[in-house]
């Protein structure tokens, strides 16, 4: 799973809907523009989405590290 797909999954879980991609630079100015134009945009859900993304990344990292350790212990036994 890539960071992009993990982030997309976290956003989908936090917002309960699929994401769309739009080219835009810098999140801070974008948040102000969104809040001004779309007051019901629920930007506050970005914090839970970020937390879900980081949790998913940590879980994937732990699984990957565990797999590397398991392979290393098998290599030492051979």
C-alpha positions in Angstrom: 0.0 0.0 0.0 1.4 3.4 -1.0 1.4 6.5 1.1 -1.1 8.0 -1.4 -3.5 5.1 -1.2 -3.2 5.1 2.6 -4.0 8.8 2.8 -6.9 8.4 0.4 -8.3 5.5 2.6 -7.9 7.7 5.7 -9.7 10.6 4.1 -12.5 8.2 2.9 -12.9 6.8 6.4 -12.9 10.3 8.1 -15.3 11.9 5.6 -17.4 8.8 4.6 -17.1 9.5 0.9 -14.6 9.0 -2.0 -11.9 11.6 -2.6 -11.2 13.7 -5.7 -7.9 15.1 -6.7 -7.3 18.7 -7.5 -4.0 20.4 -8.2 -3.3 23.1 -5.5 -0.3 24.3 -3.7 0.1 25.0 0.0 -2.5 23.8 2.4 -2.7 26.8 4.7 -3.9 29.3 2.1 -6.2 26.7 0.6 -7.9 26.0 4.0 -8.8 29.7 4.3 -10.2 29.8 0.8 -12.2 26.7 1.4 -13.6 27.9 4.7 -14.6 31.2 3.1 -16.3 29.7 0.0 -17.5 26.4 1.5 -18.3 27.0 5.2 -19.8 23.5 5.5 -16.7 21.8 4.1 -15.9 20.3 7.5 -12.2 21.1 7.3 -12.0 20.0 10.9 -12.2 16.4 9.7 -8.7 16.7 8.3 -7.2 16.2 11.8 -8.9 12.8 12.2 -8.0 11.9 8.6 -4.4 12.7 9.3 -4.4 10.6 12.5 -5.9 7.7 10.6 -3.3 8.1 7.9 -0.5 8.1 10.4 -1.9 5.1 12.2 -2.1 3.2 8.9 1.5 4.1 8.1 2.7 3.0 11.5 0.8 -0.3 11.2 2.3 -0.9 7.7 5.7 -0.1 9.0 5.4 -2.5 11.9 4.2 -5.2 9.6 7.1 -4.6 7.3 9.6 -4.5 10.1 8.2 -7.8 11.5 8.5 -9.4 8.0 12.1 -8.3 7.8 12.9 -9.7 11.2 11.2 -13.0 10.4 13.2 -13.3 7.1 16.4 -12.4 9.0 15.8 -15.1 11.6 15.2 -17.7 8.9 18.4 -16.6 7.1 20.4 -17.1 10.3 19.0 -20.6 10.7 20.0 -21.7 7.2 
